[in-house]
Amino acid sequence: MMTPRRNILDFYSTDRQQNDPERPRELLTIPPFGATTIAKRPQDIRIANQNVNGCDPIRPCVKELETMQRNTIDILGINETKLSATNSIAARVQSSARQMFPNSATILSSSLDHLVQDQPRLPGGTGLLYLGTINCRSHQRHADPLGRFTYITIQGRGDCNGILVMTVYRVVAEPSHRRPTGAAAQQHDALRKRGKKTPVPRQQVLSDVSKVIKAKQREGYHPLIMGDFNDEISSSAMTEFLRDNGLQDILDETNDGKPPRTFLRSNNRLDFMLGDQHIVDATTKSGSLLLTEGDGPDHALQFVDLDMTTLLQYSPENPMRVQPRQFSLSNPKKAHSFTSRVRDQMNHQNLFQQIIDLRDSLENSGSASPTLIDEYEKIDQQLTRIFISSADAVRGPKDGRFQRSPALIQAGRSCTLWRAVLFCITNGINWTRTVVEQAALTKLPLDSISRDKPKAKIELQKARERYNEAKKKDGELRAKWLEEQADYHQMSNMDNITKDPASILKGMIARAEQKQRDNRLARAWKDDHSPLMSTSIPNERWTYDANADELFEFDSGLFYVHYRIHHTAARKYSRLRTSKKPPSSISVVDVNVTVEHIIVTTETPNAAISWTEIDNKSDLESWLLKRNKKHLQQVYDEERPPTREPLRSILGEYGTTDKVMRILDI
């Protein structure tokens, strides 16, 4: 059963006199500071952050999304979500976001070492929720595997390569053993597994965030770092963090007076929005809301408005890439479909009557009042959305729908159907409209679709195989089908009205056969492959193979083997290692790593290794990049001869020194 939030009790001070139990407790509030969120300029982007002290696991991030909608926030950073970032939770958050904001995106982070698929709650955690306008310009996104921070990069133009938007949660200053199941203990345990002998989570998160900031600054990105740092900005750790990364307190720099506290149970300000000079110069207003205006029970919401032209050197009204026209009214069939869709949507939203009422109001008033202007702009926005959505629905794909054979279309619909079925089963919801529509198009009765997840996966795999097979034969099938379409295209396109259907057919068949030849050549040069959908990562670093007496180490996606030093009585292994795939019979062991060798301290290893399945796209990409980087840098990591003297000086950085040239000339 979900525990309700206890923010009402937290609003009251506990400073009651013991000798007067009847005295009412005094209400505690956090006053607003700076600007408000009532008005927002069209050319501004609004970024906010808040410690929500636990999202609802039943309806995850729904309240946070409502906060975004209520305060017209474009990017919302959330700290201490207390959500386990499993595929199920992430899918439910994404589904809720897209229901409220079309084309929006979400990213959540939690500790991967403590992830349990059927457990929705997990200490700590961060996340970013952002709208479709930001999603279109986002370039990179990353979720920290320890759940400490989450970030995205937004592309700019000209002299500004873009901005880095990151939300951070820094655990409280307490011993890790005080709360064994808390976020501090969780991070302490995860850092020890990653080779940190005496980890300090509060220092480590600032160090890791600084590494990300410096790497992105070298790429030309300007950082905007926000979050709950659980520390005063004047502390030595925070002062060093700001100085090393060139960051400033945005609320303090852009408002008069001293910003108030952001946490009910502390007199100090613990939450900050930090940026470099470029971010501060682009700020149009910033502020901190009254506590009850946000979503969190004990932390105030902070926000900053940034001018897009100053920030990213382009206006939000002008797209970064001008798209070519893909819809034309010269096609009578598409023109009729477009006008029908527009008319239906306007009737559904009662826009015809709204326009008549607005006209009458303007005639009666004789002048355009602010209320009538707002009403006009609202209707204009609704019409714009209707026109764009109708055109997108009618125009079809870029290559033209007539260039696909019915067999390929049917196979694609089957894939779409079973993907939607699997989504419904995974999230435990009723059949969506996509399932109903695709089942009707594929002529598959809904009653025959089982809610068995393994069967749905098998059906999806079969549908993909049928799609790939249809794609290989698509050229020949299209050539036959195009004969039936030549007459229609001769009549539906004004440019073809003077052409002979035979010449139109000849050109269409030639294009179809050429595409088929290109596909065959591509398959000849490139082997068939399937996408990497998931992988398993071991939870333990050190394992032992009793049959071969070998010690295995897992480091950054690669397994390495350490061989035993046989001339010693103790179970000592060499620090030198080489990559090797371990057998399935390995057992988990504890080791003591010294300067000279590695000692296995487990007397009788019998604990089986445990694995965590990684099937999130961003996590898969992160592990692959980590593995490839480790693999390509193993010569330097292992300090092989070319990286040590005297060969290092002889070869130089690129192998083009005078000594090398003389050797090559011999």
N, C-alpha and C positions, 0 to 999 in steps of 0.2 A: 504494500500500500504506500502511495506517495506521501511524504511528509510535507505538510503545507508550509509555506514561507512564514516566518515569524517576525516580519518587519514591524508590525504594530508594537510588539513588546520592545523592540530595539529603539523605537522612537522616544522612549521614556528613559530618563536617567535612573540609575540604581543608587543614586546618592540620597537615600532616605535616612532619616534619623531613626535609630533603633528604638528610642524611647517613645516614638510617635508613629506607630504602624498605620494610623488612620490618615496620615498626611498624604495627599495625592502626589503622585510622581510628576515631575516637571517635564513638559514636552520638549524633546530635543529635535532641532531641525538644522539643515544646512542651507543657508541663504543663497539665492542666485547671485551670480557674479558676471559682469561684462554684458555682452549683447544677449538678445533672445533669439529663438528660432522661429518667430512669427513670420518674418519676411525673409525672402531669399531671392537674390538676383538671378536671372536666367543664365548668365554667364559664369556663375559660381558653382563650385563643387563643395558639398558639405561632408566633412569627415568627423566622426564622433567616436567616443570610446567610453566603456563602462564596465566595472566589475559587477556582474549580475549575480554572483554568489549562488550559482546553481540554476541551470535551466530545467524546465519541466521535462522529465523523461518520457512522459506520455505524449505531449505535444511539443517536441523540442524546438526551441527558438521561435515559437509562434508569438510570444509576448515581445520578444526582441524585434521581430519583424513589424509588429504593430507600433512599436516605438519609432522605428524608421519611418513608417508611413505617417505617423502623427507629427513628427518633427522634420519631415522632408529631408531625410538623411540619405546620402548617396553611398557612403561606406561606413559601416558600423563595426568597430572592434569590440569583442566581448572577452572578458577575462574570467577565470575560475568558473568555467561552464559546468564542470563536474559531470561532463558527458563522456562516455566511452565512444570514441570516434570509429565505431564499426561501420561496415557497409550499410547495415540496416538503419542506423541512426542518421548517417550522412545522407542516405536516400530520402528519408522522411523530412529532413531539414531542407534539402534541395526542392522536394516536391512542394512543401509549404511556401518556400520563397517564390517559386515560379507561379504559384496560384495567385500571390499578391502582386508580384512584380515580374512581368514577362521578361524572359531572357536573362534574369538575374542569376547570380552564382554564389556559392557558399564554399567555405573551406574550414574544416575543423581539425584540431590537433589534440592528441592525448598521448599518454605514455604507451608506446607499442609493446614494451616489456611486460606490462600489466593488463594488456587487452584481453578481454573475455567476450566472446561473441554474444552470449545471452545475458550479459550484465551491462545494463545501460548506464550505470553510475560509476564514475571514476574521479578521484580527486584531481584538482587543478584543471588544466585544459584551457585552450584559447580558440578563437575563431574570428573569421571575417565574413560579413554579409555585405554584398555590394550589388548595385543595380545593373541593368543591361547596358546602359551607356558606358559604365566603367568596364563591364565585362568585355565589350567590343574592343576596348583599348588596352586591356590587361595583357601583359607579355609573359610574365612568369608568376608562378604561385608555389608556395612551399609551406608545409606543415612540419614543425619540429617533432622528431620522433619521441621526445620526452614531454611534449605537450606544453613547452614553456613559451613559445612564440609562433606566430603565423604571419606571413607577409605575401604581398603581391607587388609587382612592378607595373607601372602605367606608362605607356609610351608617350614621348613628346616629339617635337620636331625642331629643326633649326639647331640652335646652340644648346637646347635642353634635350638630353637624351630621354629623360623621363624622371619619375619619382618612385621612391621605395616607400610603401605604406606598410608598417609593421605594428602589430599589437603584441604586448609582452605581459606575462604574469610572473612576477618575482615572489617567491615564497616568503613567508614571514620568518623573522629571525628567532628560531627556536631549535633546540637539539632535535636531531632526526628520530631519537628514541622516545621523545615525549609523546608523539602521536604516531605509532607504528604504521597506521594505515593512511596517514596524511600525505599531502603533496610533497612536503620536504623529505620525508622518509622515502617516498616513491622515487624522487629524483636522486637522492643519495644512493639508493640501491642500483638504479639504472646507470649512474656514473661509475660506480664500482665495477659493474659488469663490463664497462667500456674501458677498463684499465686504469681508472683514477684510484690511487690507493687511499688517499684521505680527501675525498671530494667535499667541497663547500658549495652547495647548490646556488646560494645567493651570489657568490663571486663568479661562479662558472657561467651563469646565464648572462651576466654583463659582459664577460669575456667573449662568449659565443656570439652574442648580438653585435658586439663591436667588430668581430671578424666579418660578419655579413655586411655590415654598414661599409666598412673599408673596401670590401670586394666590389660592392655596387657603386661606391664613389669612384673607384678606378674606371668603371664602365660608363661614368657620366650621369649616374642617378643621384637625385637629391633626397636625403632621408627625411621621413616624417615618422617618428617613433612615438607610440602612445601606449599607455598601459598602467597597471597597478604595480608600482615598484616597491611598495611596503617600506618606504624610506623617505626621509626628508631630502629635499633637493640640495641642501647645504651640507649633507654628510660627505665624508671624504671619498667614499666609493662613488656616489653620484656625481660629485664635483669632478673627479678624475674621468668618469664615463663621458660627461658632457664635454670636457676639455679635449679629450682624445679624439672625439668624433665631430667636433665643431658644432655642437647642438645648443639650442637656446630654448628657454621656457616660453612657448608661444603665448599663453594666456597672460603671463607677466609682462612680456614685451609689448603686447598690442592693446593693453587696457591700463586705465589709471587705477592706482590702489593695489593692495596686496591681495592675491587670490585667497579665498577662504579654504578651510579644510574640505576634504572630499569624503571622509569616512566618519560615520557617526560616533564610533567608539574610540576616536583619537582626536586630539586637538591639533594634530599636524596634518599637512596636506601630503597624501601618499600617492595620488594619481596625477599623471602629467601627460601633456602633449608637447613633444619636443621636435624641433626642426632646425635645419641650417638657415643661413641668412637668406637664401633664395626662397625658402618656404615662408619665412617671416615677411619678406617683401611682398609676396603674393597674397598675404592674409588680408581680407577685407573686414572681417570681424570674428570674434571668438568669445567664448563664455562658458559658464558652468550653470547647469539648471538646478532649480529647486529639487530637493531629493525626491519628492513625490511625483515629479514630472518624468522621471526616468523609469527604468524597469527594475533596477536592483534594489534590494531591501535595505542596504546600508551604505552604498557608494553613490555619489552624484555622477551624473552624465556630463562630460565635457565635449565641446565641439569647436570646430574651426571652419570658417568659410574661406575658400581660396579662389582667386580669380584665375580662370582657365587660360586666358590669353597671356597673363604674366607668368603663370606657373608652367604651362606646357607649350606656350607659343602657338596656340591655335584656338579658335573660337568653337564652343560646343555646337553652335548653329551650323557650322560648316564641316562636313565630314572630311576625315583625313584622306580618304581615297574616293574619288568620284566614280561611282559605279556606272557602267554603260547601260543604256536603256534596254530592258529585256521584255518590255510589254508595249505593244503597239495596237492602236484601234483599227489598223488597216485589215486585221483579221476579223471578219464579221462574227465568227463563232465565239472568239474570245471577247470581242466587244460586247456581245449580248450577255455572255456570262458575267462580265465585269459589272455592267449596269444592273443586272438582276441582283448580284450580291450586294451592291451598294444600296439599292432600294430596300432589300430585305433587312439589312442592318439598321438603316435609318428608321424603318417602321418599328423594328424591335426596340430601339432606344427612344422612340417617340420624338425624333428630331424635327420632323415636319411641323408638328404642333408647337414645339419650342421656338422655332424660327418665326412662326406667325405671331406668337405671344410677344417675342422680342420686338418685332416690327411694330406691333400695336403700342407697346410700352414706349418706344422711341418717339412715335407720332404723338402720343398723349403728353409726354414730358417736354418735348421740344428741344431737349439737350441731352447729351450723353453723360449721365452721372457715373461715378465710379462703380456702382452696383451693376448698371447696365453694361458697362465696359467689361467687367469681370464675366458677366453672363455671355457676352459676345465671344470673348476669348475662350471660354469653356466650350461653347458650341463649335468654334473653329477648330479646337484641338480634337474634339470628337470626330468631326468630319475628316480631318487629316488622317487620323488613325484608321477610319473606315476605308478611305481611298487607298492607303498603303497596304492594308491587310487584304483588300479585295484584289489589288493588282498582283500582290505576291501569290495569292491563291490561284490566279488565272494564268500567270505567265509561264509557270512550270519551270523545269530545270534549264540551265544555260544551253545545254546541247540540244534542246528540243525534244519533247516527249515522243514525237513521231520517229525518232531514231532508235527507239527501243522496241524489241519484238514482244509480242504478247507473252511468250514463254518466260522471258526474263522478267517482265513486269509481275507475272504471277508468282515466280520464285521469290522476288523481292518482297511482295506482299506477305508471303508465307514467313519469311524471316522477321518482318515487322510484327506479325501476329504473335509469334512465339516469344519474341523479346518482350512484348507487352504482357503476355501471359506469365512469363517468369518474373517480371517486375511485380505484378499483382500478387503472385504467390509469396514472393519474398517479403513483401510489406504487409501481407495479411489483409488486403483490401478487396473489395468487389471488382468485378470486371470493369475496366475503364471503357471510355467511348472508343478508344483505339482498338481494343480487343473486339468490341461488337462490330465496328465498321469493317475491320480486316477479316473477321470471320465471315461476314456477309459477302465480301468481295472474293474470298477464296472458296466460298460455298462449303464452309466447314461448320456444322451445327455446334452451337455453344454447349449443348448438353453432352456432347462427346468429348469435350476438353476436360481432362482431369486436373485436379489441383495438387497433384503429386509433383513435387519439385524435381526429383531425379528424372521422372518421365519427361517433364517439360524441357530439361536440359538436353535430353537425348533428341527430342523433336526439334529443338533449335539447331543442334548440330546437323541433323539430317537436312533441315531447311537450308542451312549454309552450304552443304555439299551440293544440293540441287541447284542452288543459285550459282555456285562456281561452275558447275557443269553447263548450265544454261548460258552462262557468260562466254564459255569457250565456243559454243555453237551459235552464238548470237548473230554473227555475221551472216551465215547462210539463212537463218530464220528471218532476219530482217530483210534480206534481199527478196525473199518470197512475199513477205507481208507488204513490202513497199509497193508492189504492183497494185494492190487494192487501194493505196492512198494517193496515187498520182493524180487521179481525176479531181479528188477533193482539194488538194493543194493548188491545183491549177485554177480552181474557182474561188478559193478562200483568200488567196494572196493577190493583190492588185498588180504586183510586179510581174506575176506569172500569167496574167490574163491573156497576153499575146503569144505566149509560148505554147508549143505543142506538148501534150501530155507525155508523148514518147521521149522527148528530150528531157523533160523534168524527171521522168522515171530513170533514164539513163544516168543522169547526174546523181540521183539519190542512191542508186545501186552501186555506182562507182565509189561513192563516199563510204558506203557500208562495207564493201569488199576491201577497201584500203584500210579501214579501221580493223577489220578482221586480220589482215596480213600483219599489221603492226602488233596486234595482240599476240600472234603466233611467234613473231620475232622476239618480243619481250619475254615470252615464256621460254624460248630456246636459250636465251642468255641468262635468265634468272630462274632459279629453282623455285618450286612451289613451297610456300611456307604458310604457317598459321600464326596469328598474333599471340604474344605472350599475355595470357589472361591472369595468371596468378603464379606465385612461387612461395616456397616455405623457407623461413629464416630460423636458424637455431637460437634458442633463448640462452644457452650456455656457451661460454667462450672456449673452455678447455674440456677435451674429451680424450679417452684412452682406448686403444685397441689392444686387448690382452693377447690375441693370437699372434700379432706381429711385434708386440712390445713397442708400440709407437704412440707418441703423444701428439694429438692434433689440436691446432689453434684456429679459431674462426675470427677473421679480422677483415672488416669492411667488405663483406661479400665473398671472401675467398677462404678456403681451407688450406692450412699449412701443416706440415708434419715436422716434428722434432725427433731426432734419433737419440737413443740412449747411449750414455757414456759407459761402456761395459767394464772399463778397468776400475770402476768404483763400486763399492758395496751398496751404497745408497742408491735410491731410484732417481738418479740425476740424468737430465737430458740437455743436449746442446742447445744454446740459444740460436744457432744457425738453423734456418728453416728453408723448406722448399715447398712449392704448391703441390698438393696431392688430394685426390678425392678419397674421403674416408669410407670404410666399409659400413654396412648397416648395423654391425654389432658393437659400435662404440658405446662407452659408458662415460658418465659425467664424473669429473674428478676436480679436486681442489689442488692448487699448485702454489708454490712460493718462488717468485721470480727474483733472482739475485743478479749481480753484475756479471757473474761468470757462467751460471747455468740455471736450469729450472728444476725444482725438486717437487715431485708428486707427493703430497701429504696424505692422500686418501689411501688407507690400508688395503681395502678390498673394494674396488670400484664395481658397483652393480646398479647404480641409478641410470635409467635410460634417458637419453637426450630428448628434450621436448622442442617442439617446433611451433612457430607462429605463421599462419598463412597470410600472405600479403596479396590482396587483389584490388587495392585502390590504385588508380592510375598514377596519381602523383607520388605515392609511396613506391610503386614499382619503378618509376623513373628515377627517384632519388637513390634507390638501392643499386640500380644499374649504373648510374653515373659514379656512385661511390666505388662499386666493384671495378669498373673500367679504369678509373683513376688510380686505384691501388695496383691493378695489374700492370698498367703502363709505367708506373713509377717504382716497380719492385727493384730495379737495378740500383736506384738511389736509396731506397728504404733499406736494402740489405747491404749497402756500402760495398758493392762489387768493385774490382780493381779499377775500372775506368773512372770511378768517382773518388778515388783516393790518390794521393801523391805517390810517385811522380807522374803517373799517367794523366792525372787531372790537369796539371800545368802543361803537359806536352800536347794534349788534345785540344784544350780550350773548351769554350762553350759550344762551338759549332764544328770543331774538327778542321779548322782552316788556319791554324797557326803556321809560322814559318818552318818549325820543325817538321810538322806533318807534310807540308809542301815539299820539303827537301827529301823526305822519305819516299813520297810518291814519285819524285823525279828520278830516283835512283833506278 
